[in-house]
Amino acid sequence: MKRVIGSWGEQVELNEAIIERMKELAAERNMTIHQVIQKGGLNQATISELMNGRTKHPKISTIQKFCDGLSISISDFFKCSYFE
């Protein structure tokens, strides 16, 4: 799995960077993860497995639905130092 640079400069797994980005984007909009997934049409079990580390390779469709819940594009999701 590709390693990316986290917010403190350390290397983290890609799935960890995705989780952090989801939390960051939701917080920026004063939303909870639960509110975002409801708005985006994501299943609670899907996001729970990702957040708890049981899913190491989230599907792009999961990230897209999360983005839909935030009304952003998937390219906006990945416009972050985590993914450079």
C-alpha contacts under 8 A as a table, 3 or more apart, distances in Angstrom:
res1	aa1	res2	aa2	distance
1	M	13	E	6.63
1	M	14	L	6.83
2	K	13	E	6.40
2	K	14	L	5.98
3	R	11	Q	5.79
3	R	12	V	5.37
3	R	13	E	4.78
3	R	14	L	5.81
4	V	11	Q	5.30
4	V	12	V	5.39
4	V	13	E	6.28
4	V	14	L	6.14
4	V	17	A	7.17
4	V	82	Y	5.87
4	V	83	F	6.10
4	V	84	E	7.45
5	I	8	W	7.82
5	I	9	G	5.46
5	I	10	E	5.46
5	I	11	Q	4.54
5	I	12	V	6.07
5	I	81	S	7.29
5	I	82	Y	5.29
5	I	83	F	7.34
5	I	84	E	7.90
6	G	9	G	5.21
6	G	10	E	5.30
6	G	11	Q	5.84
6	G	12	V	5.93
6	G	17	A	6.70
6	G	81	S	7.88
6	G	82	Y	5.55
7	S	10	E	7.38
7	S	81	S	7.93
7	S	82	Y	7.04
12	V	16	E	6.30
12	V	17	A	6.62
13	E	16	E	5.27
13	E	17	A	6.46
14	L	17	A	5.05
14	L	18	I	6.27
15	N	18	I	5.01
15	N	19	I	6.28
15	N	50	L	7.91
15	N	56	K	5.83
15	N	57	H	6.46
15	N	58	P	7.13
16	E	19	I	5.10
16	E	20	E	6.22
17	A	20	E	5.09
17	A	21	R	6.06
17	A	82	Y	6.13
17	A	83	F	7.72
18	I	21	R	5.07
18	I	22	M	6.17
19	I	22	M	5.13
19	I	23	K	6.33
19	I	50	L	7.45
19	I	51	M	6.31
20	E	23	K	5.15
20	E	24	E	6.06
21	R	24	E	4.97
21	R	25	L	6.05
21	R	77	F	7.43
21	R	82	Y	7.94
22	M	25	L	5.33
22	M	26	A	6.16
22	M	33	I	7.54
22	M	66	F	7.86
23	K	26	A	5.28
23	K	27	A	6.10
23	K	33	I	6.80
24	E	27	A	5.19
24	E	28	E	6.15
25	L	28	E	5.10
25	L	29	R	6.55
25	L	70	L	7.93
26	A	29	R	5.31
26	A	30	N	6.26
26	A	31	M	4.98
26	A	32	T	5.90
26	A	33	I	6.14
26	A	36	V	6.94
26	A	70	L	7.49
27	A	30	N	4.84
27	A	31	M	5.70
27	A	32	T	6.87
28	E	31	M	7.61
31	M	35	Q	6.05
31	M	36	V	6.68
32	T	35	Q	5.17
32	T	36	V	6.43
33	I	36	V	5.13
33	I	37	I	6.22
34	H	37	I	5.29
34	H	38	Q	6.15
34	H	44	Q	7.62
35	Q	38	Q	5.21
35	Q	39	K	6.21
35	Q	69	G	7.98
36	V	39	K	5.20
36	V	40	G	6.06
36	V	66	F	6.45
36	V	69	G	4.78
36	V	70	L	6.23
37	I	40	G	4.91
37	I	41	G	5.79
37	I	42	L	4.85
37	I	43	N	7.16
37	I	44	Q	7.31
37	I	47	I	7.84
37	I	65	K	7.42
37	I	66	F	5.87
37	I	69	G	6.04
38	Q	41	G	5.19
38	Q	42	L	6.18
38	Q	43	N	7.84
38	Q	69	G	7.21
39	K	42	L	7.90
39	K	68	D	7.49
39	K	69	G	4.58
39	K	70	L	7.77
40	G	65	K	4.92
40	G	66	F	5.51
40	G	67	C	7.15
40	G	68	D	4.98
40	G	69	G	3.65
40	G	70	L	7.42
41	G	65	K	6.47
41	G	69	G	7.42
42	L	46	T	7.16
42	L	47	I	7.35
42	L	62	T	7.11
42	L	65	K	6.25
42	L	66	F	7.05
43	N	46	T	5.33
43	N	47	I	6.69
44	Q	47	I	5.39
44	Q	48	S	6.03
45	A	48	S	5.01
45	A	49	E	6.12
46	T	49	E	5.38
46	T	50	L	6.50
47	I	50	L	5.05
47	I	51	M	6.05
48	S	51	M	5.09
48	S	52	N	5.91
49	E	52	N	5.26
49	E	53	G	6.15
49	E	54	R	4.95
49	E	55	T	5.45
50	L	53	G	5.25
50	L	54	R	5.97
50	L	55	T	4.78
50	L	56	K	6.99
50	L	58	P	6.89
51	M	54	R	7.74
52	N	55	T	7.74
53	G	56	K	6.24
55	T	58	P	6.34
58	P	62	T	6.57
58	P	63	I	7.38
59	K	62	T	5.24
59	K	63	I	6.74
60	I	63	I	5.10
60	I	64	Q	6.05
61	S	64	Q	4.87
61	S	65	K	6.13
62	T	65	K	5.25
62	T	66	F	6.27
63	I	66	F	5.02
63	I	67	C	6.18
63	I	74	I	7.31
64	Q	67	C	4.96
64	Q	68	D	6.14
64	Q	73	S	7.72
64	Q	74	I	5.95
65	K	68	D	4.84
65	K	69	G	6.30
66	F	69	G	5.12
66	F	70	L	6.65
67	C	70	L	5.05
67	C	71	S	5.95
67	C	72	I	5.21
67	C	73	S	6.10
67	C	74	I	6.10
67	C	77	F	6.97
68	D	71	S	4.80
68	D	72	I	6.21
68	D	73	S	7.43
69	G	72	I	7.90
72	I	76	D	6.25
72	I	77	F	7.22
73	S	76	D	5.13
73	S	77	F	6.56
74	I	77	F	4.96
74	I	78	F	6.60
75	S	78	F	5.23
75	S	79	K	6.21
76	D	79	K	5.02
77	F	80	C	7.32
78	F	82	Y	7.99
78	F	83	F	6.25
79	K	83	F	7.27
80	C	83	F	5.82
80	C	84	E	6.95
81	S	84	E	5.22
